[in-house]
Amino acid sequence: MDEPPSVSSYNPARARRSLFRALLDAQAEYGAAHPIITDGDERTLTYGEMVKASLALGHALKAGTRAGETVGVMLPTGIGAVLSVYALSAYGRVPAMINFTAGRASIESAIKAAKVARIVTARRFISAAKLEELEAWLKDNVRLVYLDEVRERLSLADKIAAAVGSIFPGLVVARRSPDAPAIILFTSGTEGDPKGVVLSHANILANIEQVRVHLALYATDVVFNPLPTFHSFGLTVGALMPLSLGIRAVMHPTPRQPKEIARRISGTKATILLATDTFLSQYARAAGEGELASLRLAVCGAERLHEETRQFVKRCSPVEILEGYGVTEASPVIAANRPGANRPGTVGHLLAGIESRVEPVEGITGAGRLFVKGANIMLGYLKPDRPGEIVPPEGGWHDTGDVVEFDDDGYLAIRGRLKRFAKVGGESVSLGIVENCAYSLWPDYAHAAVTVSDGRRGESIVLVTTNPEATRTAFIAWARDHGVTELAAPRRVVTVSEIPVLGTGKTNYPAVTKIAEQAPLMAEAETSTRD
């Protein structure tokens, strides 16, 4: 097997270029004929085809826009989305990745914050995803540009630009500073209106370099990416990283097709799978015998990896699961476990070039609030109340809002979001601990813990679960037997058919909270009906 490039040390100079220049450099290193990306329909493009298509498409898309302008991209994970990013970037436009699963209010807030006047999408996608209502609303607010139509109508000038640019890129490709805005992504909006996260070319390429030296990656690897490209993990690690490093990327348009994904992993001989805890568990349960056999690594982020998921996958496949941690503002990876240094229950060591500090939090012992700084930290936020104005992190330090602790060996453990702690009996209780207890007690079901207002106690913990037999009494008994404080026991247990999740695979806690808040009202209604 080839020697992994990670044997070399972190080289910050590799980040001092534009995204499109990184693609051109990769083509020069690995060859224009090197197959580099495969779509959901198994269509594969080489570096040469990617470069020419990006230049032709970008030349067409730049019409009616100016250098530095933000252009929305609303497409599923696939060649079309990746091409659009490179196409816009090649001519100095800034792609803003639109989360089409976020709902109208969040999308409206996002396009306002980033001053998006046009969005690149596709008619075929709109139809397949049944987004006609959203399409109609968007037409009243922005100009929609349909990628499938643009590709069919490429002009002679577009094709000439692609031909010339492929040989003499300096004559066609925009010269952009590595520190100029490259991509805008949006936070989930679970703590208010979504904020635009402005990442520079250097931010993204620095994180790619950090991941490159952290993980054992081989030229023979094949990355399977079903995660959305409107999410930083799916975009940076799942698309831009492999294309920058000569590693073939296999795209899948949605993470919600476990049987099809397992089949494609087998068919493409993928070696690295990107997933969340929720999706990895689904893929392992849906996979037929041997369908995950080609995988050597499953890299999980976006949500906590439960030990029950790790053990279940271990029984089905020899794949090694590496849990990592990141935030959109860090482009996104901050820490990750790695082969040979994989400690379950942690998210591994910080990546090279990342500084950290941990500030104490009242009511929480042995852990604190994590701040990070480094070349991968965003330029700043865009907010709906200050459209187009980039608000940088103070002093270059990003407040993650996560409560963490480092062990003596430097492994990082996430205790939870600061806003995911409940105040019960005067003490802080991590809702993540509540969920972990539920997963240990009922491993075959999904669980989410939230807080609701309680006039007497201030806050009450509610466990929402798919286990129809779950009870508070059983939870308390398990907690006592395992040395867990009874303060972590939920005040109520609510049963549902499924736990709501976001398009990124994360638990949709605002939706779970609504379920928890409405549950007493539903029970009262049922009682009235019986009476």
PAVEX-383253 format. One line per 2 residues: number of its first residue (from 1); their letters; for each residue y, z, x of C-alpha. Coordinates in Angstrom, 1 decimal, decimal comma. Layout:
BEGIN
NUM> a> Y:Z:X ~ ...
This chain:
BEGIN
1> md> 0,0:0,0:0,0 ~ 3,6:-0,7:1,2
3> ep> 5,5:2,1:2,8 ~ 7,9:3,6:0,2
5> ps> 11,6:2,9:0,9 ~ 12,3:6,6:0,3
7> vs> 11,2:7,3:3,9 ~ 14,7:6,4:4,9
9> sy> 17,6:8,7:4,5 ~ 20,4:8,7:1,8
11> np> 22,9:5,9:2,7 ~ 26,2:6,3:0,7
13> ar> 27,4:3,0:2,1 ~ 24,9:1,2:-0,2
15> ar> 27,1:2,2:-3,1 ~ 30,2:0,6:-1,9
17> rs> 29,9:-2,7:-3,8 ~ 29,9:-4,0:-7,3
19> lf> 26,9:-4,1:-9,7 ~ 26,8:-7,8:-9,5
21> ra> 27,1:-7,9:-5,7 ~ 24,1:-5,5:-5,7
23> ll> 22,1:-8,0:-7,7 ~ 23,1:-10,8:-5,4
25> da> 22,1:-8,7:-2,4 ~ 18,7:-8,0:-3,9
27> qa> 18,2:-11,7:-4,6 ~ 19,0:-12,4:-0,9
29> ey> 16,6:-9,7:0,3 ~ 13,6:-10,4:-2,1
31> ga> 14,1:-14,1:-2,8 ~ 15,4:-16,1:-5,7
33> ah> 11,8:-16,9:-6,8 ~ 10,9:-13,2:-7,0
35> pi> 9,9:-12,3:-10,7 ~ 12,0:-9,3:-11,5
37> it> 12,3:-8,6:-15,3 ~ 10,0:-9,1:-18,2
39> dg> 11,1:-9,0:-21,9 ~ 9,3:-7,7:-25,0
41> de> 7,9:-11,2:-25,6 ~ 6,5:-11,3:-22,1
43> rt> 9,1:-13,8:-20,9 ~ 9,8:-13,2:-17,2
45> lt> 12,9:-14,1:-15,2 ~ 13,2:-14,4:-11,4
47> yg> 16,2:-13,2:-9,5 ~ 17,5:-16,8:-9,3
49> em> 17,2:-17,2:-13,1 ~ 18,9:-13,9:-13,7
51> vk> 21,8:-14,7:-11,4 ~ 22,4:-18,2:-12,9
53> as> 22,0:-17,0:-16,5 ~ 24,4:-14,1:-15,9
55> la> 27,0:-16,5:-14,4 ~ 26,8:-19,0:-17,2
57> lg> 26,8:-16,4:-19,9 ~ 29,6:-14,5:-18,3
59> ha> 31,7:-17,6:-18,0 ~ 31,3:-18,2:-21,7
61> lk> 31,8:-14,5:-22,7 ~ 35,1:-14,1:-20,7
63> ag> 36,9:-16,5:-23,1 ~ 39,6:-14,7:-25,0
65> tr> 39,4:-11,6:-22,8 ~ 41,1:-10,4:-19,7
67> ag> 39,9:-8,9:-16,4 ~ 39,3:-5,1:-16,8
69> et> 38,9:-5,4:-20,6 ~ 36,2:-3,4:-22,3
71> vg> 33,6:-5,4:-24,2 ~ 31,0:-3,8:-26,4
73> vm> 27,3:-4,5:-26,0 ~ 25,1:-3,8:-29,0
75> lp> 21,6:-5,0:-28,2 ~ 18,1:-3,5:-27,9
77> tg> 16,4:-2,9:-24,6 ~ 15,6:-6,3:-23,2
79> ig> 16,7:-9,2:-21,0 ~ 19,6:-9,9:-23,4
81> av> 21,1:-6,5:-22,9 ~ 20,7:-6,5:-19,1
83> ls> 22,0:-10,0:-18,8 ~ 25,1:-9,1:-20,9
85> vy> 25,8:-6,2:-18,6 ~ 25,6:-8,4:-15,5
87> al> 27,4:-11,3:-17,1 ~ 30,4:-9,2:-18,2
89> sa> 30,4:-7,4:-14,8 ~ 30,3:-10,6:-12,8
91> yg> 33,7:-11,7:-14,3 ~ 35,4:-8,3:-14,1
93> rv> 34,9:-7,1:-17,7 ~ 33,6:-3,6:-18,5
95> pa> 30,6:-3,4:-20,8 ~ 30,6:-0,5:-23,3
97> mi> 27,0:0,2:-24,5 ~ 27,1:0,8:-28,3
99> nf> 24,5:3,2:-29,8 ~ 23,6:1,4:-32,9
101> ta> 21,5:4,3:-34,1 ~ 24,4:6,7:-34,1
103> gr> 25,8:6,0:-37,5 ~ 29,1:4,5:-38,6
105> as> 31,3:7,5:-37,9 ~ 30,1:7,8:-34,3
107> ie> 30,4:4,1:-33,6 ~ 33,9:4,1:-35,1
109> sa> 34,9:6,9:-32,8 ~ 33,3:5,2:-29,8
111> ik> 35,1:1,9:-30,2 ~ 38,4:3,7:-30,8
113> aa> 38,1:5,8:-27,7 ~ 37,1:2,8:-25,5
115> kv> 39,5:0,3:-27,2 ~ 36,7:-2,1:-27,9
117> ar> 38,0:-5,3:-29,6 ~ 34,8:-7,3:-29,5
119> iv> 31,1:-6,6:-29,4 ~ 28,3:-8,8:-28,0
121> ta> 25,2:-8,7:-30,3 ~ 22,6:-11,1:-31,7
123> rr> 21,8:-12,3:-35,1 ~ 18,1:-12,0:-34,6
125> fi> 18,6:-8,3:-33,6 ~ 20,8:-7,6:-36,6
127> sa> 18,1:-9,0:-38,9 ~ 15,1:-7,3:-37,2
129> ak> 16,9:-3,9:-37,1 ~ 18,2:-4,3:-40,6
131> le> 21,8:-3,6:-39,5 ~ 23,5:-6,0:-42,0
133> el> 25,6:-3,2:-43,5 ~ 26,8:-2,1:-40,1
135> ea> 27,4:-5,7:-39,2 ~ 29,6:-6,2:-42,2
137> wl> 31,6:-3,1:-41,4 ~ 32,0:-4,0:-37,8
139> kd> 33,4:-7,4:-38,7 ~ 36,3:-5,7:-40,4
141> nv> 37,1:-3,8:-37,2 ~ 36,1:-5,9:-34,2
143> rl> 35,1:-9,4:-33,3 ~ 31,4:-9,9:-33,1
145> vy> 30,1:-12,4:-30,6 ~ 26,4:-13,5:-31,2
147> ld> 24,5:-13,9:-27,9 ~ 21,9:-16,2:-29,4
149> ev> 24,7:-18,6:-30,5 ~ 26,6:-18,4:-27,2
151> re> 23,5:-19,3:-25,2 ~ 22,9:-22,4:-27,5
153> rl> 26,4:-23,6:-27,0 ~ 26,9:-23,1:-23,3
155> sl> 29,4:-25,8:-22,1 ~ 29,3:-28,0:-19,1
157> ad> 32,0:-25,7:-17,5 ~ 29,7:-22,7:-18,0
159> ki> 26,8:-24,4:-16,4 ~ 28,9:-25,7:-13,5
161> aa> 30,2:-22,1:-12,9 ~ 26,6:-20,9:-12,8
163> av> 25,6:-23,6:-10,3 ~ 28,6:-23,1:-8,0
165> gs> 28,4:-19,3:-8,3 ~ 24,7:-19,2:-7,4
167> if> 25,5:-20,9:-4,0 ~ 29,1:-19,7:-3,4
169> pg> 29,5:-16,6:-5,5 ~ 32,9:-15,8:-3,9
171> lv> 34,4:-18,8:-5,7 ~ 33,4:-17,6:-9,1
173> va> 32,5:-13,8:-9,1 ~ 35,4:-11,4:-9,7
175> rr> 36,3:-9,1:-6,8 ~ 36,1:-5,6:-8,1
177> sp> 36,6:-2,3:-6,3 ~ 33,5:-0,2:-6,1
179> da> 35,6:2,6:-7,7 ~ 36,7:0,4:-10,7
181> pa> 35,2:1,1:-14,1 ~ 31,8:-0,7:-14,4
183> ii> 30,2:0,6:-17,6 ~ 31,1:2,9:-20,5
185> lf> 28,4:5,0:-22,2 ~ 28,9:7,4:-25,0
187> ts> 27,8:11,0:-25,4 ~ 25,5:11,8:-28,4
189> gt> 28,3:13,5:-30,4 ~ 26,2:16,5:-31,1
191> eg> 29,1:18,8:-30,1 ~ 31,9:16,8:-31,8
193> dp> 33,1:13,2:-31,7 ~ 31,3:11,1:-29,1
195> kg> 33,2:10,8:-25,8 ~ 33,2:7,7:-23,7
197> vv> 31,8:8,3:-20,2 ~ 33,4:5,9:-17,7
199> ls> 31,1:5,2:-14,7 ~ 32,3:3,2:-11,7
201> ha> 30,2:0,7:-9,8 ~ 30,0:3,2:-7,0
203> ni> 28,9:6,0:-9,4 ~ 25,9:4,0:-10,6
205> la> 24,9:2,5:-7,3 ~ 25,2:6,0:-5,6
207> ni> 22,8:7,4:-8,2 ~ 20,4:4,4:-7,7
209> eq> 20,5:5,2:-3,9 ~ 19,9:8,9:-4,6
211> vr> 16,9:8,2:-6,8 ~ 15,6:5,6:-4,2
213> vh> 15,4:8,2:-1,5 ~ 14,1:11,0:-3,8
215> la> 11,1:9,3:-5,3 ~ 8,2:7,4:-3,6
217> ly> 8,9:3,9:-4,9 ~ 6,9:0,9:-3,7
219> at> 7,7:-2,9:-3,8 ~ 4,4:-3,2:-5,8
221> dv> 5,6:-0,8:-8,5 ~ 6,2:-2,0:-12,1
223> vf> 8,6:0,1:-14,1 ~ 8,0:0,1:-17,9
225> np> 11,1:0,9:-19,8 ~ 11,1:1,5:-23,6
227> lp> 14,2:3,6:-23,6 ~ 17,5:2,3:-25,0
229> tf> 20,0:0,8:-22,7 ~ 22,8:2,5:-24,6
231> hs> 21,4:5,7:-22,9 ~ 22,1:6,2:-19,2
233> fg> 18,5:7,0:-18,3 ~ 17,3:3,7:-19,9
235> lt> 20,1:1,7:-18,4 ~ 20,4:3,0:-14,8
237> vg> 16,9:4,1:-14,0 ~ 15,1:1,6:-16,4
239> al> 17,1:-1,5:-15,7 ~ 19,8:-1,5:-13,0
241> mp> 17,7:0,5:-10,5 ~ 14,6:-1,7:-10,4
243> ls> 16,7:-4,9:-10,3 ~ 18,7:-3,5:-7,3
245> lg> 15,5:-2,5:-5,4 ~ 13,2:-5,5:-5,9
247> ir> 11,0:-3,7:-8,4 ~ 9,8:-5,5:-11,5
249> av> 11,1:-4,0:-14,7 ~ 9,2:-4,5:-18,0
251> mh> 11,5:-4,0:-21,1 ~ 10,4:-2,9:-24,6
253> pt> 12,9:-3,1:-27,4 ~ 12,1:0,3:-29,0
255> pr> 10,4:3,5:-27,9 ~ 9,0:3,9:-31,4
257> qp> 6,0:1,7:-31,1 ~ 3,4:3,9:-29,4
259> ke> 0,4:1,7:-29,9 ~ 2,2:-1,5:-28,8
261> ia> 3,7:0,3:-25,8 ~ 0,3:1,5:-24,7
263> rr> -1,1:-2,0:-25,0 ~ 1,8:-3,5:-23,0
265> is> 1,5:-0,9:-20,3 ~ -2,1:-2,0:-19,8
267> gt> -1,3:-5,7:-20,0 ~ 1,6:-5,6:-17,5
269> ka> -0,2:-3,2:-15,1 ~ 2,8:-0,9:-15,2
271> ti> 2,8:1,9:-12,6 ~ 5,8:3,9:-13,6
273> ll> 6,7:4,9:-17,2 ~ 10,0:6,2:-18,3
275> at> 9,8:8,5:-21,3 ~ 10,9:11,7:-23,0
277> dt> 8,6:14,5:-23,9 ~ 8,5:13,4:-27,6
279> fl> 7,7:9,7:-26,7 ~ 5,2:10,5:-23,9
281> sq> 3,1:12,6:-26,3 ~ 3,1:9,8:-28,8
283> ya> 2,0:7,2:-26,3 ~ -0,8:9,4:-24,9
285> ra> -2,1:10,0:-28,4 ~ -1,9:6,4:-29,4
287> ag> -3,4:4,9:-26,3 ~ -6,9:3,4:-26,3
289> eg> -9,4:4,2:-23,6 ~ -8,0:3,1:-20,2
291> el> -4,7:1,7:-21,5 ~ -2,7:4,1:-19,4
293> as> -4,9:3,8:-16,3 ~ -2,5:1,6:-14,3
295> lr> 0,2:4,3:-14,4 ~ 0,7:6,5:-11,4
297> la> 3,9:8,2:-12,5 ~ 5,6:9,1:-15,8
299> vc> 9,2:10,1:-15,2 ~ 10,5:12,2:-18,1
301> ga> 14,0:13,3:-18,9 ~ 16,5:13,7:-21,7
303> er> 14,7:16,7:-23,1 ~ 12,5:19,6:-21,9
305> lh> 8,9:18,6:-21,0 ~ 6,5:21,0:-22,8
307> ee> 3,4:22,2:-20,9 ~ 1,3:21,3:-23,9
309> tr> 2,4:17,6:-23,5 ~ 1,6:17,8:-19,8
311> qf> -1,9:19,2:-20,4 ~ -2,6:16,7:-23,2
313> vk> -1,6:13,7:-21,1 ~ -3,6:15,1:-18,2
315> rc> -6,8:15,0:-20,4 ~ -6,1:11,3:-21,3
317> sp> -4,8:9,8:-18,0 ~ -4,6:10,6:-14,3
319> ve> -0,8:9,8:-14,3 ~ 1,4:12,4:-12,6
321> il> 4,3:13,6:-14,7 ~ 7,6:14,1:-13,0
323> eg> 10,2:16,0:-15,0 ~ 13,8:15,3:-14,1
325> yg> 17,2:16,3:-15,3 ~ 20,4:14,4:-15,7
327> vt> 23,5:13,9:-17,8 ~ 25,4:10,7:-18,7
329> ea> 28,4:12,0:-16,7 ~ 26,2:12,0:-13,5
331> sp> 25,1:8,3:-13,9 ~ 22,6:10,2:-14,9
333> vi> 20,1:11,8:-12,5 ~ 20,9:15,2:-11,0
335> aa> 17,5:16,6:-10,1 ~ 13,9:15,5:-10,3
337> nr> 10,4:16,6:-9,2 ~ 8,6:14,2:-6,9
339> pg> 5,1:13,4:-5,8 ~ 4,0:16,2:-3,4
341> an> 6,8:18,4:-4,6 ~ 6,1:18,7:-8,3
343> rp> 6,6:22,2:-9,8 ~ 5,9:22,4:-13,5
345> gt> 8,5:24,4:-15,5 ~ 11,3:23,1:-13,2
347> vg> 13,2:19,8:-12,9 ~ 12,7:19,7:-9,2
349> hl> 15,3:19,6:-6,4 ~ 18,9:18,3:-6,5
351> la> 19,2:14,7:-5,4 ~ 20,8:14,0:-2,0
353> gi> 24,6:14,1:-1,9 ~ 25,0:16,4:-5,0
355> es> 26,8:19,7:-4,6 ~ 26,4:22,4:-7,2
357> rv> 27,8:25,8:-8,1 ~ 26,5:28,2:-10,7
359> ep> 28,9:30,4:-12,6 ~ 27,9:33,6:-14,4
361> ve> 27,7:33,7:-18,2 ~ 28,3:36,9:-20,1
363> gi> 25,1:38,2:-21,7 ~ 22,8:36,0:-19,6
365> tg> 21,1:37,5:-16,5 ~ 19,5:35,7:-13,7
367> ag> 21,0:32,3:-14,5 ~ 24,4:30,7:-14,9
369> rl> 26,4:27,7:-15,9 ~ 25,9:24,6:-13,7
371> fv> 28,7:22,5:-12,2 ~ 28,0:19,5:-10,1
373> kg> 30,0:17,2:-7,8 ~ 29,1:14,0:-5,9
375> an> 29,5:10,3:-5,6 ~ 27,6:9,8:-8,8
377> im> 29,9:11,9:-11,0 ~ 31,9:9,8:-13,6
379> lg> 35,4:8,7:-13,3 ~ 36,2:10,6:-16,5
381> yl> 36,1:10,7:-20,3 ~ 37,6:8,5:-22,9
383> kp> 38,4:10,4:-26,1 ~ 39,3:9,1:-29,6
385> dr> 42,6:11,0:-29,6 ~ 43,6:9,4:-26,3
387> pg> 42,2:5,8:-26,5 ~ 41,8:4,0:-23,2
389> ei> 43,0:7,0:-21,1 ~ 40,5:8,2:-18,6
391> vp> 40,5:12,0:-18,2 ~ 38,9:12,8:-14,9
393> pe> 36,7:15,9:-14,2 ~ 38,9:18,7:-12,8
395> gg> 38,6:18,7:-9,0 ~ 35,7:16,2:-9,2
397> wh> 33,4:19,0:-10,7 ~ 31,5:18,2:-13,9
399> dt> 30,7:21,2:-16,1 ~ 27,2:20,3:-17,4
401> gd> 27,3:23,1:-20,1 ~ 23,7:23,9:-19,1
403> vv> 22,4:27,4:-18,1 ~ 20,2:27,1:-15,0
405> ef> 18,6:29,0:-12,2 ~ 17,4:28,1:-8,8
407> dd> 14,3:29,6:-7,3 ~ 13,9:30,6:-3,6
409> dg> 12,5:27,1:-2,8 ~ 15,5:25,3:-4,4
411> yl> 13,7:24,2:-7,5 ~ 16,0:24,0:-10,5
413> ai> 15,0:25,4:-13,9 ~ 17,0:24,7:-17,1
415> rg> 17,3:27,7:-19,3 ~ 19,1:25,7:-22,0
417> rl> 22,4:24,4:-23,2 ~ 25,0:27,1:-23,3
419> kr> 25,5:26,2:-26,9 ~ 21,8:26,5:-27,4
421> fa> 21,8:30,3:-27,1 ~ 21,8:32,6:-30,1
423> kv> 23,5:36,0:-30,3 ~ 20,9:38,3:-31,9
425> gg> 21,2:42,1:-31,9 ~ 24,0:41,8:-29,3
427> es> 21,8:39,9:-26,9 ~ 21,7:36,2:-25,9
429> vs> 18,4:34,5:-26,9 ~ 17,6:30,9:-25,6
431> lg> 16,6:28,7:-28,5 ~ 14,5:26,8:-25,9
433> iv> 12,4:29,9:-25,4 ~ 11,8:30,0:-29,1
435> en> 10,6:26,4:-29,1 ~ 8,4:27,0:-26,1
437> ca> 6,7:29,9:-27,8 ~ 6,2:27,7:-30,9
439> ys> 4,7:24,9:-28,8 ~ 2,4:27,4:-27,0
441> lw> 1,3:28,9:-30,4 ~ 0,9:25,6:-32,3
443> pd> 0,6:22,9:-29,6 ~ -0,5:20,1:-32,0
445> ya> 2,8:20,2:-33,9 ~ 6,5:19,5:-33,2
447> ha> 9,2:22,3:-33,4 ~ 12,9:22,8:-33,2
449> av> 14,9:26,0:-33,2 ~ 18,5:26,3:-34,5
451> tv> 20,9:29,0:-35,6 ~ 22,5:29,4:-39,0
453> sd> 25,2:31,8:-40,1 ~ 24,1:35,2:-41,3
455> gr> 26,6:37,5:-42,9 ~ 24,8:40,6:-41,7
457> rg> 23,6:39,5:-38,2 ~ 26,2:36,9:-37,3
459> es> 23,5:34,4:-36,4 ~ 19,9:33,9:-37,5
461> iv> 17,3:31,8:-35,7 ~ 15,5:29,3:-37,9
463> lv> 12,3:27,5:-36,6 ~ 11,8:24,1:-38,2
465> tt> 8,2:22,9:-37,6 ~ 5,7:20,3:-38,7
467> np> 3,0:22,9:-38,9 ~ 2,4:23,6:-42,6
469> ea> 0,6:26,8:-41,8 ~ 3,3:28,3:-39,5
471> tr> 4,5:31,8:-40,3 ~ 7,0:34,2:-38,9
473> ta> 4,3:36,9:-38,8 ~ 2,0:34,8:-36,6
475> fi> 5,0:34,1:-34,3 ~ 5,8:37,8:-33,9
477> aw> 2,2:38,6:-33,2 ~ 2,0:36,0:-30,5
479> ar> 5,3:37,1:-29,0 ~ 4,1:40,7:-28,8
481> dh> 0,8:39,7:-27,1 ~ 2,7:37,6:-24,5
483> gv> 5,5:39,9:-23,6 ~ 8,2:37,9:-25,4
485> te> 11,1:39,9:-27,0 ~ 10,9:40,1:-30,8
487> la> 14,6:39,0:-30,8 ~ 13,2:35,5:-30,1
489> ap> 11,3:35,5:-33,4 ~ 12,8:33,2:-36,0
491> rr> 14,3:34,9:-39,1 ~ 12,8:32,0:-41,2
493> vv> 10,3:29,2:-40,7 ~ 10,9:25,9:-42,4
495> tv> 8,2:23,3:-42,7 ~ 9,0:19,5:-42,6
497> se> 6,9:16,3:-42,3 ~ 8,7:15,3:-39,0
499> ip> 11,4:16,6:-36,7 ~ 14,5:14,3:-36,7
501> vl> 15,1:12,6:-33,3 ~ 17,9:10,5:-31,9
503> gt> 17,5:7,0:-30,7 ~ 17,3:8,4:-27,2
505> gk> 14,3:10,5:-28,0 ~ 16,2:13,8:-28,0
507> tn> 15,8:16,2:-30,9 ~ 18,6:15,6:-33,4
509> yp> 19,8:19,2:-33,7 ~ 22,7:18,5:-36,1
511> av> 20,1:17,0:-38,5 ~ 17,7:19,9:-37,9
513> tk> 20,6:22,4:-38,6 ~ 21,3:20,7:-41,9
515> ia> 17,6:21,1:-42,8 ~ 17,7:24,8:-41,9
517> eq> 20,9:25,4:-43,9 ~ 19,6:23,6:-47,0
519> ap> 16,2:25,1:-46,9 ~ 17,2:28,4:-48,8
521> lm> 19,0:26,3:-51,4 ~ 15,9:24,1:-51,9
523> ae> 13,8:27,2:-52,3 ~ 16,2:28,7:-54,9
525> ae> 16,1:25,4:-56,8 ~ 12,3:25,4:-56,9
527> ts> 12,3:29,0:-58,2 ~ 14,7:28,1:-60,9
529> tr> 12,5:25,1:-61,9 ~ 9,4:27,3:-62,1
531> d> 11,3:29,9:-64,2
